[in-house]
Amino acid sequence: MNVLGIIASGVAALFITVALAKGARRAALRLHAPDEPGGRAPRAATLRRAGGATVVLGVGTAAGGALWLGAADDSAGSVAGLLAGAGIVAALGLVHDLKPFRAALLLPVQTAAAVLVVCLAGLSPAAGVLAVLWIVLVTNAFALLDHADGLLTTVGLVTAAGLLACAALGGDSALTLLPATLVAGLAGFLLHNWHPARLRLGASGAQFTGFALAASGALIQEAAPSGRAAWAALPVLATVALADTALVLISRRRAARSLLRDTDDHIAHRLRRVRVTVPGAAVLLGLWAAVPVTTATLVYAELLHPAFLLLPPAGSVAAVFVLLRIPAYTPPRTAPSRTASRRTTAPTTGGAAIPSAAPAPGAAGPAPGKGAPSGTARTAAGHPTVPPPPTGRSAAGVAAERS
């Protein structure tokens, strides 16, 4: 596949994705119901959540059209299997967006799609097993990044650009097709996914993006020349996604929480707790992803020594330990004891507490067992005072009338 064909496929994916995303956004706005609680109709929220289908259609149409025109040459089977597997997981993800079900049910379908890719690519049994495990792991790791506006789109865009560069350096131009169209499709979708997001990738777009990146990396690694350090360079591209997954698993294990129940304990959630904005978190993770992607690409091009590949994972491990210090779960509230509440509770009038009157200087307290009823005022000599008459007249006026 020549360079012009790659550029044409990328441009087609960009325009198709932008057009479909714009149409989906307009449809969601027409379904907007301001008189309902929350200001949005359920169908509009579902359409926004399933916005990743526009990326699937844009990238799939452009890549499929290039395959139909014979652009993949001898690697048509591998690219077709990759595209078919990504389409399978995207279709199941779309079903999950429309009618959510247990996320564990995605694993068998992801495994079957990965086996399809491996079989059509003609990998050996040992390499095929490792590729299937890698594809399933990285697919779910990237899908977990879809927890903030623009986050997965930005990291996926940077990672796809690295895969595109590695495929071009490897000499197999057919394997550049899907990374090139994925870069263009994610760039077009980012216009609507940036904060505040009008559309989300959802399970469909997230599964498609993760699967396409993982499977493309496995095939590029298999087709790489023997002299290149592809076995170590390409896995480094998924450093950020794997770091987020490790952070989530460690924190939930420490807190004795369910590993499969998604909560606000990802990287972007912890960055929000230290006052990093949503766009700032997307930019930070995009820069974080750019470091291992650049390093792996330079090592793959034999411009850096393979020892430099140890730096991005080591830095990511240190970042995970730092992020673990940021609290992710709210501690449970403890109810105050009855004794403490009785001691601290005072009678109120109109919502304000009434302080108890302090005894006068030199005043003696009531004798034991002969005290006056609670709340009775006393003079300095200890005698109870006489309240004024209910008419509101003063005591002097009453004495004058009696005399």
HUDAUR-V133472 format. One record per residue. N is the residue number from 0. RES is the residue in one small letter. PHI is phi in radians with two decimals (NA if undefined). D_LAST is the distance of its C-alpha to the last C-alpha in whole Angstrom. Layout:
n=N res=RES phi=PHI d_last=D_LAST
n=N res=RES phi=PHI d_last=D_LAST
This chain:
n=0 res=m phi=NA d_last=122
n=1 res=n phi=-1.42 d_last=123
n=2 res=v phi=-1.15 d_last=120
n=3 res=l phi=-1.12 d_last=120
n=4 res=g phi=-1.15 d_last=119
n=5 res=i phi=-1.13 d_last=116
n=6 res=i phi=-1.11 d_last=115
n=7 res=a phi=-1.13 d_last=115
n=8 res=s phi=-1.13 d_last=113
n=9 res=g phi=-1.12 d_last=110
n=10 res=v phi=-1.11 d_last=110
n=11 res=a phi=-1.11 d_last=110
n=12 res=a phi=-1.10 d_last=108
n=13 res=l phi=-1.11 d_last=105
n=14 res=f phi=-1.20 d_last=105
n=15 res=i phi=-1.15 d_last=105
n=16 res=t phi=-1.13 d_last=102
n=17 res=v phi=-1.09 d_last=100
n=18 res=a phi=-1.13 d_last=101
n=19 res=l phi=-1.18 d_last=100
n=20 res=a phi=-1.14 d_last=97
n=21 res=k phi=-1.14 d_last=96
n=22 res=g phi=-1.15 d_last=97
n=23 res=a phi=-1.14 d_last=94
n=24 res=r phi=-1.18 d_last=92
n=25 res=r phi=-1.13 d_last=92
n=26 res=a phi=-1.11 d_last=92
n=27 res=a phi=-1.17 d_last=89
n=28 res=l phi=-1.20 d_last=87
n=29 res=r phi=-1.21 d_last=88
n=30 res=l phi=-1.49 d_last=86
n=31 res=h phi=-1.17 d_last=83
n=32 res=a phi=-2.22 d_last=80
n=33 res=p phi=-1.22 d_last=77
n=34 res=d phi=-1.47 d_last=75
n=35 res=e phi=-1.55 d_last=75
n=36 res=p phi=-1.06 d_last=73
n=37 res=g phi=1.61 d_last=75
n=38 res=g phi=1.42 d_last=77
n=39 res=r phi=-2.41 d_last=80
n=40 res=a phi=-1.30 d_last=82
n=41 res=p phi=-1.03 d_last=83
n=42 res=r phi=-1.16 d_last=87
n=43 res=a phi=-1.16 d_last=86
n=44 res=a phi=-1.13 d_last=85
n=45 res=t phi=-1.12 d_last=88
n=46 res=l phi=-1.15 d_last=91
n=47 res=r phi=-1.16 d_last=89
n=48 res=r phi=-1.18 d_last=90
n=49 res=a phi=-1.64 d_last=93
n=50 res=g phi=-1.15 d_last=94
n=51 res=g phi=-1.13 d_last=97
n=52 res=a phi=-1.09 d_last=99
n=53 res=t phi=-1.17 d_last=100
n=54 res=v phi=-1.16 d_last=101
n=55 res=v phi=-1.06 d_last=103
n=56 res=l phi=-1.20 d_last=105
n=57 res=g phi=-1.14 d_last=105
n=58 res=v phi=-1.20 d_last=107
n=59 res=g phi=-1.11 d_last=109
n=60 res=t phi=-1.16 d_last=110
n=61 res=a phi=-1.16 d_last=111
n=62 res=a phi=-1.20 d_last=113
n=63 res=g phi=-1.13 d_last=114
n=64 res=g phi=-1.11 d_last=116
n=65 res=a phi=-1.15 d_last=118
n=66 res=l phi=-1.13 d_last=119
n=67 res=w phi=-1.15 d_last=120
n=68 res=l phi=-1.44 d_last=122
n=69 res=g phi=1.38 d_last=124
n=70 res=a phi=-1.40 d_last=122
n=71 res=a phi=-1.50 d_last=122
n=72 res=d phi=1.01 d_last=125
n=73 res=d phi=-1.31 d_last=126
n=74 res=s phi=-1.70 d_last=123
n=75 res=a phi=-1.10 d_last=122
n=76 res=g phi=-1.12 d_last=121
n=77 res=s phi=-1.13 d_last=119
n=78 res=v phi=-1.19 d_last=117
n=79 res=a phi=-1.13 d_last=117
n=80 res=g phi=-1.13 d_last=115
n=81 res=l phi=-1.08 d_last=113
n=82 res=l phi=-1.18 d_last=112
n=83 res=a phi=-1.18 d_last=112
n=84 res=g phi=-1.11 d_last=110
n=85 res=a phi=-1.12 d_last=107
n=86 res=g phi=-1.16 d_last=107
n=87 res=i phi=-1.15 d_last=106
n=88 res=v phi=-1.19 d_last=103
n=89 res=a phi=-1.20 d_last=102
n=90 res=a phi=-1.13 d_last=102
n=91 res=l phi=-1.17 d_last=101
n=92 res=g phi=-1.11 d_last=98
n=93 res=l phi=-1.15 d_last=97
n=94 res=v phi=-1.07 d_last=97
n=95 res=h phi=-1.16 d_last=94
n=96 res=d phi=-1.16 d_last=92
n=97 res=l phi=-1.37 d_last=92
n=98 res=k phi=-2.50 d_last=92
n=99 res=p phi=-1.03 d_last=91
n=100 res=f phi=-2.41 d_last=92
n=101 res=r phi=-1.12 d_last=93
n=102 res=a phi=-1.14 d_last=94
n=103 res=a phi=-1.14 d_last=96
n=104 res=l phi=-1.24 d_last=98
n=105 res=l phi=-1.30 d_last=99
n=106 res=l phi=-1.06 d_last=101
n=107 res=p phi=-1.06 d_last=104
n=108 res=v phi=-1.21 d_last=105
n=109 res=q phi=-1.09 d_last=105
n=110 res=t phi=-1.13 d_last=107
n=111 res=a phi=-1.10 d_last=110
n=112 res=a phi=-1.14 d_last=109
n=113 res=a phi=-1.15 d_last=110
n=114 res=v phi=-1.09 d_last=113
n=115 res=l phi=-1.05 d_last=114
n=116 res=v phi=-1.09 d_last=114
n=117 res=v phi=-1.14 d_last=116
n=118 res=c phi=-1.17 d_last=119
n=119 res=l phi=-1.24 d_last=120
n=120 res=a phi=-1.44 d_last=120
n=121 res=g phi=1.28 d_last=122
n=122 res=l phi=-1.34 d_last=121
n=123 res=s phi=-1.21 d_last=122
n=124 res=p phi=-1.01 d_last=120
n=125 res=a phi=-1.13 d_last=119
n=126 res=a phi=-1.14 d_last=118
n=127 res=g phi=-1.17 d_last=116
n=128 res=v phi=-1.12 d_last=114
n=129 res=l phi=-1.10 d_last=113
n=130 res=a phi=-1.15 d_last=112
n=131 res=v phi=-1.10 d_last=110
n=132 res=l phi=-1.10 d_last=108
n=133 res=w phi=-1.14 d_last=107
n=134 res=i phi=-1.10 d_last=107
n=135 res=v phi=-1.15 d_last=104
n=136 res=l phi=-1.12 d_last=102
n=137 res=v phi=-1.23 d_last=102
n=138 res=t phi=-1.04 d_last=102
n=139 res=n phi=-1.24 d_last=98
n=140 res=a phi=-1.13 d_last=98
n=141 res=f phi=-1.23 d_last=98
n=142 res=a phi=-1.12 d_last=96
n=143 res=l phi=-1.20 d_last=93
n=144 res=l phi=-1.31 d_last=93
n=145 res=d phi=-1.47 d_last=91
n=146 res=h phi=-2.14 d_last=88
n=147 res=a phi=-2.66 d_last=87
n=148 res=d phi=-1.10 d_last=88
n=149 res=g phi=1.31 d_last=91
n=150 res=l phi=-1.28 d_last=92
n=151 res=l phi=-1.12 d_last=95
n=152 res=t phi=-1.09 d_last=96
n=153 res=t phi=-1.20 d_last=96
n=154 res=v phi=-1.13 d_last=97
n=155 res=g phi=-1.11 d_last=100
n=156 res=l phi=-1.10 d_last=101
n=157 res=v phi=-1.15 d_last=102
n=158 res=t phi=-1.17 d_last=104
n=159 res=a phi=-1.11 d_last=106
n=160 res=a phi=-1.13 d_last=107
n=161 res=g phi=-1.15 d_last=108
n=162 res=l phi=-1.11 d_last=110
n=163 res=l phi=-1.09 d_last=112
n=164 res=a phi=-1.14 d_last=113
n=165 res=c phi=-1.15 d_last=114
n=166 res=a phi=-1.13 d_last=116
n=167 res=a phi=-1.17 d_last=117
n=168 res=l phi=-1.25 d_last=119
n=169 res=g phi=-1.25 d_last=120
n=170 res=g phi=1.62 d_last=122
n=171 res=d phi=-1.64 d_last=122
n=172 res=s phi=-1.20 d_last=120
n=173 res=a phi=-1.16 d_last=120
n=174 res=l phi=-1.32 d_last=117
n=175 res=t phi=-1.43 d_last=115
n=176 res=l phi=-1.11 d_last=114
n=177 res=l phi=-1.20 d_last=111
n=178 res=p phi=-1.03 d_last=110
n=179 res=a phi=-1.16 d_last=110
n=180 res=t phi=-1.20 d_last=109
n=181 res=l phi=-1.21 d_last=106
n=182 res=v phi=-1.03 d_last=105
n=183 res=a phi=-1.17 d_last=105
n=184 res=g phi=-1.13 d_last=103
n=185 res=l phi=-1.17 d_last=100
n=186 res=a phi=-1.12 d_last=100
n=187 res=g phi=-1.20 d_last=100
n=188 res=f phi=-1.29 d_last=97
n=189 res=l phi=-1.08 d_last=95
n=190 res=l phi=-1.08 d_last=95
n=191 res=h phi=-1.83 d_last=92
n=192 res=n phi=-1.81 d_last=91
n=193 res=w phi=-1.25 d_last=90
n=194 res=h phi=-1.17 d_last=86
n=195 res=p phi=-1.35 d_last=84
n=196 res=a phi=-1.21 d_last=87
n=197 res=r phi=-1.55 d_last=88
n=198 res=l phi=-2.35 d_last=90
n=199 res=r phi=-2.08 d_last=91
n=200 res=l phi=-1.18 d_last=94
n=201 res=g phi=1.15 d_last=93
n=202 res=a phi=-1.15 d_last=95
n=203 res=s phi=-1.13 d_last=98
n=204 res=g phi=-1.18 d_last=98
n=205 res=a phi=-1.20 d_last=97
n=206 res=q phi=-1.12 d_last=100
n=207 res=f phi=-1.10 d_last=102
n=208 res=t phi=-1.11 d_last=102
n=209 res=g phi=-1.09 d_last=102
n=210 res=f phi=-1.16 d_last=105
n=211 res=a phi=-1.10 d_last=107
n=212 res=l phi=-1.18 d_last=106
n=213 res=a phi=-1.16 d_last=107
n=214 res=a phi=-1.18 d_last=110
n=215 res=s phi=-1.10 d_last=111
n=216 res=g phi=-1.09 d_last=111
n=217 res=a phi=-1.13 d_last=113
n=218 res=l phi=-1.25 d_last=116
n=219 res=i phi=-1.15 d_last=116
n=220 res=q phi=-1.14 d_last=116
n=221 res=e phi=-1.19 d_last=119
n=222 res=a phi=-1.54 d_last=121
n=223 res=a phi=-1.23 d_last=120
n=224 res=p phi=-1.07 d_last=123
n=225 res=s phi=-1.15 d_last=124
n=226 res=g phi=-1.35 d_last=124
n=227 res=r phi=-1.54 d_last=120
n=228 res=a phi=-1.53 d_last=117
n=229 res=a phi=-1.19 d_last=116
n=230 res=w phi=-1.08 d_last=115
n=231 res=a phi=-1.87 d_last=112
n=232 res=a phi=-1.35 d_last=111
n=233 res=l phi=-1.16 d_last=110
n=234 res=p phi=-1.09 d_last=108
n=235 res=v phi=-1.16 d_last=106
n=236 res=l phi=-1.09 d_last=105
n=237 res=a phi=-1.69 d_last=102
n=238 res=t phi=-1.07 d_last=101
n=239 res=v phi=-1.16 d_last=97
n=240 res=a phi=-1.11 d_last=97
n=241 res=l phi=-1.21 d_last=98
n=242 res=a phi=-1.16 d_last=96
n=243 res=d phi=-1.12 d_last=93
n=244 res=t phi=-1.11 d_last=94
n=245 res=a phi=-1.11 d_last=94
n=246 res=l phi=-1.06 d_last=91
n=247 res=v phi=-1.13 d_last=89
n=248 res=l phi=-1.13 d_last=91
n=249 res=i phi=-1.16 d_last=90
n=250 res=s phi=-1.16 d_last=87
n=251 res=r phi=-1.24 d_last=86
n=252 res=r phi=-1.15 d_last=88
n=253 res=r phi=-1.14 d_last=86
n=254 res=a phi=-1.50 d_last=83
n=255 res=a phi=0.99 d_last=85
n=256 res=r phi=-1.85 d_last=84
n=257 res=s phi=-1.14 d_last=87
n=258 res=l phi=-1.28 d_last=90
n=259 res=l phi=-1.70 d_last=90
n=260 res=r phi=-1.57 d_last=87
n=261 res=d phi=-1.36 d_last=86
n=262 res=t phi=-2.35 d_last=83
n=263 res=d phi=-1.50 d_last=82
n=264 res=d phi=-2.29 d_last=84
n=265 res=h phi=-1.48 d_last=87
n=266 res=i phi=-1.09 d_last=88
n=267 res=a phi=-1.12 d_last=86
n=268 res=h phi=-1.12 d_last=83
n=269 res=r phi=-1.22 d_last=83
n=270 res=l phi=-1.13 d_last=83
n=271 res=r phi=-1.13 d_last=80
n=272 res=r phi=-1.27 d_last=78
n=273 res=v phi=-1.86 d_last=79
n=274 res=r phi=1.20 d_last=78
n=275 res=v phi=-1.60 d_last=82
n=276 res=t phi=-1.22 d_last=82
n=277 res=v phi=-1.09 d_last=84
n=278 res=p phi=-1.10 d_last=87
n=279 res=g phi=-1.12 d_last=87
n=280 res=a phi=-1.13 d_last=87
n=281 res=a phi=-1.12 d_last=90
n=282 res=v phi=-1.18 d_last=92
n=283 res=l phi=-1.09 d_last=91
n=284 res=l phi=-1.25 d_last=93
n=285 res=g phi=-1.14 d_last=96
n=286 res=l phi=-1.19 d_last=97
n=287 res=w phi=-1.06 d_last=97
n=288 res=a phi=-1.20 d_last=99
n=289 res=a phi=-1.17 d_last=101
n=290 res=v phi=-1.16 d_last=102
n=291 res=p phi=-1.16 d_last=104
n=292 res=v phi=-1.13 d_last=105
n=293 res=t phi=-1.14 d_last=107
n=294 res=t phi=-1.09 d_last=108
n=295 res=a phi=-1.13 d_last=109
n=296 res=t phi=-1.15 d_last=111
n=297 res=l phi=-1.19 d_last=113
n=298 res=v phi=-1.18 d_last=114
n=299 res=y phi=-1.10 d_last=115
n=300 res=a phi=-1.44 d_last=117
n=301 res=e phi=1.10 d_last=118
n=302 res=l phi=-1.70 d_last=117
n=303 res=l phi=-2.26 d_last=115
n=304 res=h phi=-1.27 d_last=115
n=305 res=p phi=-1.03 d_last=114
n=306 res=a phi=-1.11 d_last=112
n=307 res=f phi=-1.16 d_last=110
n=308 res=l phi=-1.20 d_last=109
n=309 res=l phi=-1.34 d_last=107
n=310 res=l phi=-1.21 d_last=104
n=311 res=p phi=-1.07 d_last=102
n=312 res=p phi=-1.10 d_last=102
n=313 res=a phi=-1.13 d_last=101
n=314 res=g phi=-1.13 d_last=98
n=315 res=s phi=-1.20 d_last=97
n=316 res=v phi=-1.10 d_last=96
n=317 res=a phi=-1.11 d_last=94
n=318 res=a phi=-1.14 d_last=92
n=319 res=v phi=-1.13 d_last=92
n=320 res=f phi=-1.14 d_last=90
n=321 res=v phi=-1.20 d_last=88
n=322 res=l phi=-1.18 d_last=87
n=323 res=l phi=-1.15 d_last=86
n=324 res=r phi=-1.35 d_last=83
n=325 res=i phi=-1.44 d_last=81
n=326 res=p phi=-1.09 d_last=79
n=327 res=a phi=-1.96 d_last=80
n=328 res=y phi=-2.11 d_last=78
n=329 res=t phi=-1.34 d_last=74
n=330 res=p phi=-1.16 d_last=73
n=331 res=p phi=-1.17 d_last=71
n=332 res=r phi=-1.40 d_last=67
n=333 res=t phi=-1.79 d_last=66
n=334 res=a phi=-1.30 d_last=62
n=335 res=p phi=-1.17 d_last=60
n=336 res=s phi=-1.23 d_last=59
n=337 res=r phi=-1.16 d_last=56
n=338 res=t phi=-1.12 d_last=55
n=339 res=a phi=-1.17 d_last=55
n=340 res=s phi=-1.19 d_last=53
n=341 res=r phi=-1.21 d_last=50
n=342 res=r phi=-1.26 d_last=50
n=343 res=t phi=-1.64 d_last=50
n=344 res=t phi=-1.48 d_last=48
n=345 res=a phi=-2.20 d_last=44
n=346 res=p phi=-1.09 d_last=42
n=347 res=t phi=-2.11 d_last=42
n=348 res=t phi=-2.34 d_last=40
n=349 res=g phi=1.20 d_last=42
n=350 res=g phi=1.63 d_last=45
n=351 res=a phi=-1.88 d_last=43
n=352 res=a phi=-1.29 d_last=43
n=353 res=i phi=-1.75 d_last=39
n=354 res=p phi=-1.24 d_last=40
n=355 res=s phi=-1.31 d_last=38
n=356 res=a phi=-1.29 d_last=36
n=357 res=a phi=-1.42 d_last=37
n=358 res=p phi=-1.18 d_last=35
n=359 res=a phi=-1.21 d_last=34
n=360 res=p phi=-1.07 d_last=36
n=361 res=g phi=1.45 d_last=35
n=362 res=a phi=-1.37 d_last=34
n=363 res=a phi=-1.72 d_last=35
n=364 res=g phi=-1.34 d_last=36
n=365 res=p phi=-1.15 d_last=36
n=366 res=a phi=-1.19 d_last=38
n=367 res=p phi=-1.12 d_last=41
n=368 res=g phi=1.40 d_last=40
n=369 res=k phi=-2.14 d_last=36
n=370 res=g phi=-1.27 d_last=35
n=371 res=a phi=-1.29 d_last=32
n=372 res=p phi=-1.00 d_last=33
n=373 res=s phi=-1.06 d_last=35
n=374 res=g phi=1.65 d_last=33
n=375 res=t phi=-1.44 d_last=30
n=376 res=a phi=-1.39 d_last=28
n=377 res=r phi=-2.29 d_last=28
n=378 res=t phi=-1.45 d_last=26
n=379 res=a phi=-1.14 d_last=29
n=380 res=a phi=-1.42 d_last=28
n=381 res=g phi=1.71 d_last=29
n=382 res=h phi=-1.49 d_last=26
n=383 res=p phi=-1.19 d_last=25
n=384 res=t phi=-1.41 d_last=23
n=385 res=v phi=-1.76 d_last=20
n=386 res=p phi=-1.20 d_last=21
n=387 res=p phi=-1.17 d_last=18
n=388 res=p phi=-1.09 d_last=17
n=389 res=p phi=-1.19 d_last=20
n=390 res=t phi=-1.30 d_last=19
n=391 res=g phi=1.63 d_last=19
n=392 res=r phi=-1.38 d_last=16
n=393 res=s phi=-1.32 d_last=15
n=394 res=a phi=-1.14 d_last=13
n=395 res=a phi=-1.13 d_last=11
n=396 res=g phi=-1.13 d_last=10
n=397 res=v phi=-1.15 d_last=9
n=398 res=a phi=-1.14 d_last=6
n=399 res=a phi=-1.17 d_last=5
n=400 res=e phi=-1.21 d_last=6
n=401 res=r phi=-1.20 d_last=4
n=402 res=s phi=-1.32 d_last=0
